[in-house]
Amino acid sequence: MAIGDKNRFSSHIFFLFLTGLIVLIFSALVYLLIIRTVYGRFSASQLVPSVKAVNDLVFGTFPSTAILNSDYTKNILAEESSWFEDNLKTWQKSLRNLDIKYQHINDEDVELGGINDYHLIVLSGCKSLSEREVIQLKKYLENGGSIFATGGTGSYSEDGKWRGWDFLSDVFGITFRKEIGNDDRTKIHTLRGGLPVTANIPTGFSLNIATWDHPIAVEVLDPRTTQISFWYNHQLEDGLVREGIKETAGIVYGNYGKGRFVWMGFEINSVLGRQDDYVYFDRLFNNCISWLTYKPIAYLRNWPNGYRGAAMLAPVISDSLKNINYLLSVLGEAKAKATFFVSPSIVGQDPKLIKNLVNHGEVAAYINFEFVNAISDNNNLLNTISDDKMMLEKITGVSVDGIYPSVNFLAESTIKTLMASGFKYFISDSLDDRSVPKTIKRKDEKIISISRTVRDDYEVIRDFNLTERDLQFYSYQEDVDRIAFESGLYLFKMHMNYQCAPENIEVVRDLIRDIKSKDYWIATASEIAEWSDKKDFIELRTQKRGSSRVAVTITNFGSFNINYLVVDVDLNQKAERVSLDTEIIGTKKAHYKHEDGSQFVFMLIDELAAGESRTYYIDYDKYNL
């Protein structure tokens, strides 16, 4: 081969090598770009398979969850009792429904420390634990494990001797207050809103819990522990509301060392009642498992702009019409709106004054159903209600969208009549299982039910005979604090001859001032009903992408635009250097807030159009102290 040919051949080899190298580098960059687009931030070490990943691929994944099948606990039960086995079966079914692989462990496994490979340990009704088990479980939590426990965990030693409530206090940061008696077959158990573990559950929802196991009420003493629920029923039980809630926690969650725990004061097969009880308890259970296993959770705040609660002032005008002027003066000074429920029978006394009410909020109908219920024919009932509605609309010059029936319970036929009359919402005086509005649908029609959630002046002034200003205010303030705790709706009904009387009106001024200071959204019933209706059509989905990205998709399935949505995202991992991006270029960005070291990201999403769906990527670095 000639020297020139050799040089040309060498140059071709070099060119091919250089071209191949460029293609390889370009391919690697494209691959890294795809990985970055899908999974967010990553390090080179994450691209190399770990020993565990290889073992899982070859030998299959090891169960991440263990259920303690405690012989120590079985030994303290009656010989014929199947209570413990029944609890285990319920847990097995619940975990299988979540596609979670689990394995049974025994007391000796725990005592010998053979639990560190599990991400989650279930202590279902494990009343009896040995001292060695207690030590090993504490070490497990301190090193970052998670525990889901129920009932009086560790209250007996391995030989059946009473140990006390030290395990609850030391590990969960709670102190025993009382056992729930079985005077009633079931007892309501109220859930808070605004927490990761109660995501997608109506605020103030009351589970029905069987009392045959003597459920436990506790008080949270440690700041590392958060109260999720309470047994106290403010409608039926005596005592101070604040103390009643504080001392009757039934579910808590929190941290011990590097680990996490959820504790329930009842067994999960104690949930009874209607279908809603089972549906919402399943959501609660799933959320608890997600939180314990460090999966991201996103949930909507109940109220626009992230308000802590909502408040609705609902004066009923059926007598003593002149007293309305005292209330209007207070509302004007406080710059607050009210929803005035006006009885048609009183309109003729001063139509001009009734018309003026729309300048201070909105006017709705207050109908005496003792009279209406005497009308047996549905057509006559529809005509009567419709005529009253039209009369109020003619006087006020605006649409009358709401009604307050003067009865505790509405029959199905009456609800259909209200829909046919064109009402968009009604106020219910009956006890409900939530402290937020509820949409009732019948074929193509719907109406919003807004429940009275607090004591009114009939109870405080007429029934309790509280005439002093400070005592009245304190009674109402207890409910303000309870609703803020739940993140619900404070619906304050007042009457002209009680709270709106001149000797009592100053309490309304004090109450409005207190509500405003506690981050409440004060709105009319129509505003609250409209917001709740739109919010019902919002769906959130979260997905972990890699080790440092969470995708949050928000979709508006409704037919109306919605503004001022606040989404809380629990990354379930302490983070720093958080950034927010969108999946599709041109998607409207969201405002967000995060503090380094926190696991929460708060997003404000505005102008979400009907039918619109947006996906946001939250990228972050793990926070290192």
Beta strands, then each sheet from edge to edge (+ up, - down):
strand 1: 65-68
strand 2: 102-105
strand 3: 120-123
strand 4: 146-150
strand 5: 174-179
strand 6: 186-191
strand 7: 206-210
strand 8: 216-220
strand 9: 225-227
strand 10: 229-230
strand 11: 251-256
strand 12: 259-264
strand 13: 271-272
strand 14: 297-300
strand 15: 309-317
strand 16: 338-342
strand 17: 361-367
strand 18: 402-405
strand 19: 425-428
strand 20: 438-442
strand 21: 445-451
strand 22: 489-495
strand 23: 520-522
strand 24: 538-545
strand 25: 549-556
strand 26: 565-570
strand 27: 575-582
strand 28: 591-593
strand 29: 600-605
strand 30: 613-622
sheet 1: 2+ 1+ 3+ 4+ 12+ 11- 9+
sheet 2: 5+ 8-
sheet 3: 10+ 6- 7+ 13-
sheet 4: 14+ 26- 29+ 28-
sheet 5: 20+ 21- 19- 18- 17- 16- 15- 22-
sheet 6: 20+ 21- 19- 18- 17- 16- 15- 23-
sheet 7: 24+ 25- 30+ 27-
end
